[in-house]
Amino acid sequence: MPNFTTANLVKAQAIMTQMFNSGELRYRQPASFLQFVQNTDIMIPSHKQLRTREDRTVEANYFARSQRSLQSARAHNHTGARGDSSVLTPSWDVYADTFKMSLKQADNSVYSIEQQLAHEIGQVIANFAEGLETAAVDYLFNNRSQVNTYGSQGSFNGTQNSFEIAEANEDRGVQIIKSAMDFNKYQGMNYVIFCDTILYDKFEFFANQGSGNSQNLTFQYSNTTFVKSIGLDAKAAGLATPYTKGLAIAVPAGMIASLDWIPQQNRQGIVTKENVYGSLINPVDGLVYGTHSYEERSNETASNGYSQDVKTEMEVSIDIALEHAPLTTANETPLQAFAIV
């Protein structure tokens, strides 16, 4: 039942031990989303100031690549083309979670109103962790490149939009991924490789075949960060031809970002006659979230409160724009998918 009625003192409900609570209240850490957050201010450092309201468009200009074949002779009347630039327009989505409490709901409970509020906020934090992780994995998968020019040690499947590596070569999978990224002109970079659980476990195993083992495979793992993106398991299974031996998406470090934003009223802590705008720092991702609350007179006897009560509706929200470094080649992105087949 809602509003902590199971903890009503009339029923002499004992408080569950912290160990038991940890099983019921567990949530998954947003490992993929946190990789986006680490690069928040790389692409548009001043986006929080530029975006003054939800309906204001923000644009980021960048130079476009002018790629030409070299000529074989000098000319007295040579003519050239002009360079160009392009624009990235971030797209923000609102993520929000709501809950409510009443002034008198803790009067007859083993939990104080402060404990109940802390619990509710904790659940909001957990919901954001799992919800934003899902959003990050969806973004990685849905924006994987449809172009990969590497043609050795495997082949690019244009239907699945993945470079496929034979299972016989999976122990050199990271090395092949790096060669493919290098061939696509991402040479000399650090890479973040988001893996489903199958490929993460394989890479972790191979990475620990060091000099004391019959095979030393550790040479290929330098300059690489591996992220266990559990949501990729379902993505791999949901393809027209499912990948059952492992799927990963490799990204050059610094080429993805999460642009966060909340309205200025939340940043300023505006209080009106009926509304309270505020903010809180999420301890999981370190971002500042907006809070909003308002009160209503209410009979809360059905929700562990009382007849002359005050209900408070609360919302926690944040705007997030997940972005990758833009490319002018049609259907090409820095997010390259790899699969073991």
Residue pairs with C-beta under 8 A, 6 or more apart in sequence:
2 303
2 304
3 101
3 102
3 105
3 300
3 303
3 304
3 305
4 105
4 106
4 109
4 111
4 116
4 304
5 303
5 304
6 13
7 13
7 15
7 109
7 110
7 111
8 108
8 109
8 304
9 108
9 109
9 110
10 108
13 110
14 110
15 110
15 111
16 24
25 122
25 123
25 126
27 126
27 127
27 129
27 130
28 129
28 130
28 133
28 230
29 129
29 133
29 284
30 129
30 130
30 132
30 133
30 136
30 284
30 285
31 133
31 227
31 228
31 229
32 133
32 136
32 137
32 140
32 194
32 227
32 229
32 231
33 129
33 132
33 133
33 135
33 136
33 258
33 285
34 285
35 136
35 192
35 194
35 225
35 227
35 256
36 136
36 256
36 257
36 258
36 322
37 258
37 260
37 285
37 286
37 287
39 253
39 254
39 255
39 256
39 257
39 258
40 257
40 258
40 259
40 260
41 257
42 254
42 257
43 60
43 88
43 257
43 259
43 323
43 325
44 50
44 58
44 60
44 90
44 257
44 259
47 58
47 90
47 259
47 261
47 321
48 260
48 261
50 56
50 58
51 58
51 92
51 261
52 264
53 263
53 264
54 92
54 94
54 263
54 319
57 89
58 89
58 90
59 87
59 88
59 89
60 87
60 88
60 89
60 90
61 85
61 86
61 87
61 88
62 85
62 86
62 87
62 88
62 326
63 83
63 84
63 85
64 83
64 84
64 85
64 86
64 328
65 328
66 81
66 83
66 84
68 81
86 326
86 328
88 323
88 326
90 259
90 321
90 323
91 321
92 259
92 261
92 319
92 320
92 321
93 135
93 319
93 320
93 321
94 317
94 318
94 319
95 128
95 131
95 132
95 135
95 317
95 318
95 319
95 320
96 315
96 316
96 317
96 318
97 124
97 127
97 128
97 131
97 315
97 316
97 317
98 313
98 314
98 315
98 316
99 120
99 123
99 124
99 314
100 311
100 312
100 313
100 314
101 113
101 116
101 117
101 120
101 311
101 312
101 314
102 298
102 300
102 303
102 304
102 305
102 309
102 310
102 311
102 312
103 305
103 309
103 310
103 311
103 312
104 300
104 305
104 306
104 309
104 310
105 113
105 116
105 300
105 303
105 304
105 305
105 309
106 112
106 113
106 115
106 116
107 306
108 304
109 116
109 304
111 119
120 314
121 280
121 316
124 316
125 282
125 283
125 284
128 282
128 284
128 285
128 289
128 316
128 318
129 284
129 285
132 285
132 320
133 231
134 231
135 320
135 322
136 229
136 258
136 322
137 194
137 229
137 231
137 232
137 235
138 231
139 322
140 194
140 229
140 232
140 249
140 251
140 256
140 335
141 232
141 235
141 249
141 337
143 324
143 333
143 335
144 161
144 162
144 249
144 333
144 335
144 336
144 337
145 161
145 331
145 332
145 333
145 334
145 335
145 336
145 337
146 158
146 161
146 331
146 332
147 329
147 330
147 331
147 332
148 156
148 163
148 180
148 184
148 336
149 183
149 184
150 156
150 163
150 179
150 180
150 183
150 184
152 179
152 183
153 165
153 169
153 172
153 176
153 179
153 180
154 163
154 164
154 165
154 166
154 169
154 176
154 180
155 163
155 164
156 162
156 163
156 164
157 163
157 164
157 339
159 240
159 241
160 239
160 240
160 241
160 243
160 337
160 339
161 337
162 243
162 247
162 337
162 338
162 339
163 180
163 336
163 337
163 338
163 339
164 338
164 339
164 340
164 341
165 173
165 176
165 177
165 338
165 339
165 340
165 341
166 340
166 341
167 245
167 340
167 341
169 176
170 202
170 206
170 245
170 246
170 340
171 206
171 215
171 217
172 217
172 220
173 199
173 202
173 203
173 206
173 246
173 338
173 340
174 193
174 203
174 206
174 220
174 221
174 224
175 219
175 220
176 338
177 191
177 193
177 248
177 250
177 336
177 338
178 191
178 220
178 224
180 250
180 336
180 338
181 187
181 189
181 191
181 250
181 252
181 336
184 336
186 252
186 334
189 223
189 252
189 253
190 223
190 224
190 225
190 252
190 253
191 223
191 224
191 225
191 250
191 251
191 252
191 253
192 224
192 225
192 227
192 250
192 251
192 252
192 253
192 256
193 203
193 224
193 225
193 226
193 227
193 248
193 249
193 250
193 251
194 227
194 229
194 232
194 248
194 249
194 250
194 251
195 203
195 226
195 227
195 228
195 229
195 232
195 246
195 247
195 248
196 229
196 230
196 232
196 233
196 235
196 236
196 246
196 247
196 248
197 228
197 230
197 233
198 233
198 236
198 244
198 245
198 246
198 247
198 340
199 245
199 246
199 247
199 248
199 340
200 226
200 227
200 228
202 246
202 340
203 221
203 226
204 226
206 217
207 217
207 218
207 221
208 218
209 215
209 216
209 217
209 218
210 216
210 218
211 218
225 253
229 249
232 247
232 248
232 249
235 247
236 242
236 243
236 244
236 246
236 247
236 339
237 243
237 244
243 339
243 340
243 341
245 339
245 340
245 341
246 339
246 340
247 337
247 338
247 339
247 340
248 337
248 338
248 339
249 335
249 336
249 337
249 338
250 335
250 336
250 337
250 338
251 324
251 334
251 335
251 336
252 334
254 325
255 324
255 325
255 334
256 322
256 323
256 324
256 325
256 334
256 335
257 322
257 323
257 324
258 320
258 321
258 322
258 323
259 320
259 321
259 322
259 323
260 287
260 288
260 318
260 319
260 320
261 318
261 319
261 320
261 321
262 279
262 288
262 289
262 290
262 317
262 318
262 319
263 277
263 290
265 277
266 277
266 278
266 279
266 290
266 291
266 292
267 279
267 288
268 277
269 277
269 278
269 279
270 277
271 277
274 294
274 295
275 292
275 293
275 294
276 291
276 292
276 293
276 294
277 290
277 291
277 292
278 290
278 291
278 292
278 293
279 288
279 289
279 290
279 291
280 288
280 289
280 291
280 316
281 287
281 288
281 289
282 288
282 289
287 318
288 318
289 316
289 317
289 318
290 316
290 317
290 318
291 314
291 315
291 316
291 317
292 314
292 315
292 317
293 312
293 313
293 314
293 315
294 312
294 313
295 310
295 311
295 312
295 313
296 310
296 311
296 312
296 313
297 309
297 310
297 311
298 305
298 309
298 310
298 311
299 307
299 308
299 309
300 306
300 307
300 309
300 311
301 307
301 309
305 311
324 333
324 334
324 335
325 334
327 333
327 334
